[in-house]
């Protein structure tokens, strides 16, 4: 297995040095530390173009937190291990698919447990997590959604639409309920591409079966079965109409 490339986002030098020492001492052949950021700006600059496998993220840093930084990214395609002196962020950490949550000062055994989870995920993912999720959906024709209580299994036909909310997606169901999922709309689009879903706008993905009408305008808008109006981006108008007419 190749070395995992990692970043450390931490504004306390002594915490960063302890973590770096543990990684360099016990994982010289499996972990490569590619960078360190100690401010919001440095973190965003490092993460936006990053092609890393793992990020150690201090949750609370001066006037901002890790979730502020993650919300700036188009896609989170790396594993996250949160480090913090506070226990109150566990639920929120779960919602962004963090693989673990370590309390400071970092204990070596706890760190080893977290790294084992990362290595297992990396070794077992010959395809990306998004591709694996997509494959399972196509086979089962239902959506497996992680929630704070566990998992919900939603038949794909029960989904009316999905709406982007930063790195999250709101899923609107036929029974008028709504679920917030820690996956991007792009991941939903890829997973649902063979299930008659249409993306009329960068913020929206809709079930074609639920499109009741199209109304003219610069790009126009769609009316869905739940009476929601969905804007059609002008640059996507031609493609949207072509797809709707062919269904």
N, C-alpha and C positions, 0 to 999 in steps of 0.2 A: 504494500500500500504506500502511495506517495505521501510525503509530508503534508500535513494540513497547514495551509497558510492562514495565519490569524492576525487580528488587530486587537489592540487594547485601548478602550475608551475609558479614561480614568483621569480625574483632575487632582488626585492626591498622589504625589510622587512616591511616598513610602508604600502605599497600597499597590501601585504599579510595579515598584521594585520587588515587592514580595512575590507577586504573581509571576513576574518575569523570572525570578530566581527559581521558583518551583518548576516552571515549564522548562527552563534551560537545564536544570539539574536532573530532572526525572524523565524528560521527553525530548532529548536533543535530536533523536532520530525520527520523531513522529510529528513534532510541532515546529513551525518556522514563524517567528514573530516578524511580521512585515511592516508594522508601524504602530505609533502611539499618538493618540490625540487627547489633549487635556482641556479643550474648549469646544463650544458648539460649532464654531466656524471650522475648526480643524477637523472635527468629526465628520461633518457633512462633506467637506472637501475630500477626505479619505474614503468615505463610504460610497459616494456617488459613482466613481469609476471603478470601484473595488471589484476584484475577481478573487475573493477570499473564500475560505471554507467555514471560518469560525470567527465570531467577534465576542470578546469579553467586554461587557457593557456595565459600567457603574450606573445605577439607575438615577440617583439624585446628585446633580453637580451644580453647585451654586444656584444660579437663577433659572435653570432649565433641567429637564430630565431626559432619560433615554427615549421615552415615547415621543417627545417633541422632535428629536432627531430622526427617529424611524419614520415619522409621518412625512418627512421631507423627501423620502426615497420613493421612487416609482415602484420598486419591487425589492422585497427582502429575500434574496436567494442564497443566504448563508445561515448557518446555525448561530443561535444567540445563547450565550450563558450570561445571565445577569449577576452582578456582584453588588452588594449593598450592605449598609449597616442597619437597615430598617426592614422589618418583616411585613409591613403593610402593603407591599406591592405584589404579593404572590399571585393574586387573582388576575391582575392586569398583565403580569408577565406571562401567565398561561395563555391569555387571549392573543398574544402576538407570537404564539408557538415557540416560546423559549424552551430549550431542551433541559435547562436547569436554572437554579436560583441559589446562589451561594452567599452566605452571610460572612461579613468581615469580622475579624481577620480570617482570611481563607484558610480552611483546614485542608491538609494534604489529602486525607481520605475522601473528603467531600469533593475535592477537585478531581480526584481519580474517578469517582463515580460519574461525574458530569462528563469527563473526557471519554469514558467508556461508552456512554450513550452516543456521543458525537461520532466516535470511531465506528460503532455498530451501524449507525445510520449511513455513514459515508461508504462503508464497505458493502452494505446491503443494497445501496441505491445505484444499480447499473444504469437505471433511468432516473431522472430527477424526481423529487417528491411530487411535483406538479404532474409529471407524466404518469407516475404510479397512481395518483389520485384519479387522473383522467381514465386510465385503463379500468380501474375498479368500477367507475361510474358507468362506463360503456357496457361492461359485463353485467352489472347488477341493475342497471336502469334506475338507480336511486342515488341520492347524494348523501354521503356520510359527513356529517357536520360536527366538528368538535365544539363542545360547550363547556362552561365551568362545571356542570354537573356530570359530564361524560360525553356521550355521542347521541346525535339524533339522526335517524335515517328517513330521508324525505324522498318520496317518489318524484322523479324528474318531471312527470306530467303535472304535478301539483304546483310547480313553480310558474308564476305568472311573469315575474321580472326580477332583475338584479340591478342594484344601483351602487356605484362606486362611492366609497367614503374613505378617502386616503388609501391606506394599505388594507382596509377592511372592505367588505361587501355586504350590503343589506339585501337579504333574500326575502321577497314578498310572495306569500303562498296563497293558494286558492281559498283557504279558510279564513283569510284576512289577517293571519298572524305574520310576524316579521322576525327574522333571525339575523343577528350580526355575526359574520364569519371572518376570521383572521386570514383571509386569502384575497388576492387582488382580483379585480374584474377581469383582467387579462387571463388569469388562471381559469376563471369560470367560462370565459369565451372559448378557450381551447378545449376544455372538458366537455362543453355542450355543443360543439360544432356539428356533431352528427345527430343532434336531437332537435332540429328545427328551431334554433334560437337565432336572433338577429340583433346586431349591434348598430342601432341607428345614430348613436351619439357616443362620444368617448366615456360618458358617465352612465350609460344605460345598456342593458342587454335584455331583450324581451322574447317571450315565447310567441312564435309566429301564430300559433293557434289562438292566441288571445288578442291579436290585433283585429279590431272591429272596423276601423276606418282610418283613412289618411286625409288630412286637411291641408290645403295649399298654403304656401307662404314662402319666405326666402328659402328655408329648408323644409318648412311645413312641420306638422306634428302628427303623432299617432294617438288614437283613442283605444285604450285596452278594455278588456272585459270588466275590469274593476273600476272603470271610468277614469283611470289615470291618463293625463296628457303627457306624452313623451316627445320631447323636441327631437327633430331630425336635423343633424348637422348638414349644412348646405353642400359640403363636399361629398356627403354620403347619400344625398337624395336620390341620385340616379340609380345607384346600386340597390338602395332600399326598395324603390319602386319596382325594379326588375325582379328582385327576389319575391316580393309580395305578389306580383302578377303571375309568377311561375308556380306558386304554391296551389 
